[in-house]
Amino acid sequence: MPAQIEVFPCRSDNIGVLIHDPATGATAAIDAPEADPILEVLAARNWSLTDILVTHKHADHVEGILPLKDRYDIRVVGPGAEADAIPGIDVTVHDGDVVKVGQLAAKVIATPGHTAGHIAYWFEREEALFAGDTLFALGCGRIFENTPEEMWQSLQKLAALPDATRLYCGHEYTQSNARFALAVTPDDPALRERAAAIDATRAAGKLTIPSTLGEEKATNPFLRAGEPALAKAVSLENGRAADVFAALRRWKDKF
């Protein structure tokens, strides 16, 4: 039976996600921005929470952990490099490890950049990537603890996954990310079409998550730093892709 994935808003702009294994009844939350929305979806689906898979230590991704632990006997999995900052952590993981949620299996991918210990979870069979705050729909996370070069390498790891992979990210930033992407390449027809669809989705009160990695590779400026049009946009014609990416990230920080 295929995994069931529920996406819902948390806090002001966080994305809550639950992945459920119908074969065993196991259910994991990807991060825990706050407890109440997670509890509401669990109750609506008649699921019991068994796991929380943490991508990184920031408060808006871990504040719901302890209240959820008060309600359920759950296992909290998170990056070993940030274990000291994640409340209630039970199991630490590192790049290349495999995490099971019932019969579902996720590969851990180290993605330093937004934070030094940030990780993503890739459920290959389910074609689902939970990227936290590393890769967003049409964007990427701010770089707080690493270099732009390291963040670029992390994004390259995720971009190497199959195009059909669904991208679940940590925030609903897509509409503002689209405005920035259009400032970078305003005449890109694929981007213009996607931006219009995003506006319509948000106007209808719906979330834009998930996208696919194929969509991101075609339209996300931060994954296209190796293309001449993006290099030209930051006056780095013939520049290294990592340097173009760094220039794009600096621009976005001020946008």
C-alpha positions in Angstrom: 0.0 0.0 0.0 1.4 3.4 -0.9 2.4 5.9 1.9 -0.1 8.6 2.7 1.3 12.1 3.1 -0.6 15.0 4.7 0.5 18.7 4.3 -0.9 21.5 6.4 0.0 25.0 7.7 1.7 25.5 11.1 2.6 28.8 12.8 2.6 31.8 10.5 4.3 30.2 7.5 5.6 26.8 8.4 4.6 23.6 6.6 3.5 20.7 8.7 3.9 17.2 7.2 2.8 13.7 8.3 3.8 10.5 6.4 1.8 7.4 7.2 2.5 3.8 6.5 -0.9 2.0 6.0 0.7 -1.4 6.3 1.8 -0.9 9.9 0.0 2.2 11.1 3.3 4.0 11.8 3.1 7.8 11.3 6.0 10.3 11.3 5.9 14.1 11.6 8.6 15.8 9.6 9.7 18.4 12.2 7.3 19.7 14.8 6.7 23.4 14.4 3.8 23.3 16.8 1.8 20.6 18.4 -1.9 21.6 17.9 -2.1 21.4 14.1 -0.3 18.1 14.1 -2.7 16.7 16.7 -5.7 18.0 14.7 -4.6 16.2 11.5 -3.8 13.0 13.4 -7.3 13.0 15.0 -9.0 13.7 11.6 -7.2 10.8 10.0 -7.4 8.5 13.0 -3.6 8.1 13.0 -1.3 7.7 16.0 2.1 9.4 16.0 5.1 7.1 16.2 8.0 9.2 15.1 9.3 12.7 14.6 12.0 13.2 12.0 13.8 16.4 12.7 15.7 18.2 9.9 17.5 20.9 12.0 17.5 22.6 15.4 15.7 25.9 14.8 12.9 26.6 17.3 10.2 26.8 14.6 10.9 23.2 13.7 11.2 21.6 17.2 8.9 23.5 19.6 6.1 20.9 19.2 8.3 17.9 20.1 7.8 17.8 23.9 4.1 18.5 23.9 3.7 15.7 21.3 5.9 13.4 23.5 3.5 14.1 26.3 0.6 12.7 24.2 2.3 9.8 22.4 5.1 7.2 22.9 7.2 8.5 20.1 10.7 8.2 18.8 12.5 11.5 17.9 15.1 11.2 15.3 17.5 14.1 14.4 20.9 15.1 13.2 23.7 14.0 15.4 25.6 17.3 14.9 22.7 19.2 16.5 21.5 16.7 19.1 22.3 19.1 22.0 19.8 21.7 20.6 16.9 19.3 19.8 14.6 18.7 22.8 13.6 15.1 23.5 15.8 13.6 20.8 16.1 9.8 21.1 18.1 8.7 18.0 20.8 10.6 16.2 21.5 10.0 12.5 24.2 11.1 10.0 24.7 11.2 6.2 23.9 7.9 4.6 21.9 6.4 7.5 18.5 4.9 6.8 15.5 5.7 9.0 12.5 3.4 9.1 8.9 4.5 9.7 7.0 1.3 9.8 8.0 -0.3 6.5 8.9 3.0 4.9 12.6 3.7 4.5 14.2 7.1 4.3 17.9 7.8 3.5 19.5 10.6 5.5 21.3 13.3 3.3 23.5 15.8 5.0 22.7 19.3 3.7 24.8 21.8 5.7 24.2 25.4 4.8 21.1 26.8 6.6 22.6 25.2 9.7 25.8 23.2 10.0 24.1 20.0 10.9 21.0 20.2 8.7 19.8 17.0 7.1 17.1 15.9 4.6 15.1 12.7 4.4 14.6 11.0 1.1 12.0 8.3 0.8 13.1 6.8 -2.5 10.3 4.3 -3.0 7.7 7.0 -2.2 9.5 9.6 -4.4 9.3 12.1 -1.5 12.1 14.4 -0.3 11.7 16.2 3.0 14.2 19.0 2.7 13.5 21.2 5.7 14.9 24.7 5.1 17.6 23.7 2.6 15.6 23.7 -0.6 12.3 25.6 -0.9 9.9 25.7 -3.8 11.5 28.3 -6.0 14.0 29.1 -3.3 16.6 28.0 -0.7 17.2 28.7 2.9 19.3 31.5 4.3 22.9 30.6 5.1 23.5 31.0 8.8 26.3 28.6 9.7 28.1 27.6 6.6 29.6 29.1 3.4 27.7 29.6 0.1 30.0 27.0 -1.4 28.8 24.4 1.2 25.2 25.4 0.6 25.6 25.0 -3.1 27.1 21.6 -2.7 24.1 20.6 -0.5 21.7 21.8 -3.1 23.5 19.9 -5.8 23.0 16.7 -3.8 19.3 17.2 -3.8 19.2 18.2 -7.4 20.8 14.9 -8.3 17.7 13.0 -7.1 15.1 12.0 -9.8 12.9 14.7 -11.3 9.7 13.0 -10.3 10.7 13.3 -6.6 8.1 15.4 -4.7 9.7 18.2 -2.7 8.3 18.9 0.8 9.9 21.9 2.4 9.7 23.7 5.7 7.9 26.9 4.8 5.2 28.3 2.5 7.5 30.9 0.9 6.7 30.1 -2.7 4.9 33.2 -3.7 7.6 35.5 -2.5 10.2 33.3 -3.9 8.5 33.5 -7.3 8.7 37.3 -7.1 12.4 37.1 -6.6 12.9 34.5 -9.3 11.0 36.8 -11.8 13.3 39.7 -10.8 16.3 37.5 -11.8 14.9 36.2 -15.1 11.8 38.2 -15.9 11.4 36.9 -19.4 11.6 33.2 -18.6 8.3 31.7 -20.0 8.4 28.6 -17.8 8.9 30.7 -14.7 6.2 33.2 -15.6 3.7 30.3 -16.1 4.7 28.7 -12.8 4.4 32.1 -11.0 0.9 32.6 -12.3 -0.1 29.1 -11.2 1.3 29.8 -7.7 -0.6 33.1 -7.5 -3.8 31.2 -8.3 -3.1 28.5 -5.8 -2.5 30.9 -3.0 -5.5 33.0 -4.0 -7.6 29.9 -3.5 -6.2 29.5 0.0 -4.2 26.4 -0.9 -0.6 25.4 -0.2 1.9 25.2 -3.0 3.7 22.2 -1.4 4.8 19.8 -2.7 6.4 20.7 -6.0 8.7 18.3 -7.9 12.4 18.4 -8.3 11.9 18.6 -12.0 10.0 21.8 -11.6 12.7 23.2 -9.3 15.5 22.3 -11.7 13.6 24.1 -14.5 12.6 27.3 -12.6 14.3 27.7 -9.2 17.1 30.2 -9.7 19.2 28.7 -6.9 19.4 25.4 -8.7 20.1 27.1 -12.1 23.3 29.0 -11.0 25.3 27.1 -13.7 23.1 28.5 -16.5 24.4 31.5 -18.6 21.1 33.5 -18.0 21.6 33.3 -14.2 25.2 34.3 -14.4 24.3 37.2 -16.6 21.7 38.4 -14.1 24.4 38.8 -11.4 27.1 40.1 -13.8 29.2 37.0 -13.5 29.3 35.8 -17.1 31.6 32.8 -17.3 31.7 32.7 -13.5 31.7 29.6 -11.4 28.3 28.3 -10.5 29.0 28.4 -6.8 29.9 32.1 -7.1 26.8 32.8 -9.1 24.8 31.0 -6.4 26.5 33.1 -3.7 25.6 36.3 -5.6 22.0 35.2 -6.0 21.7 34.4 -2.3 23.1 37.8 -1.3 20.6 39.4 -3.6 17.7 37.5 -2.1 18.8 38.4 1.4 18.2 42.0 0.5 15.2 41.5 -1.7 
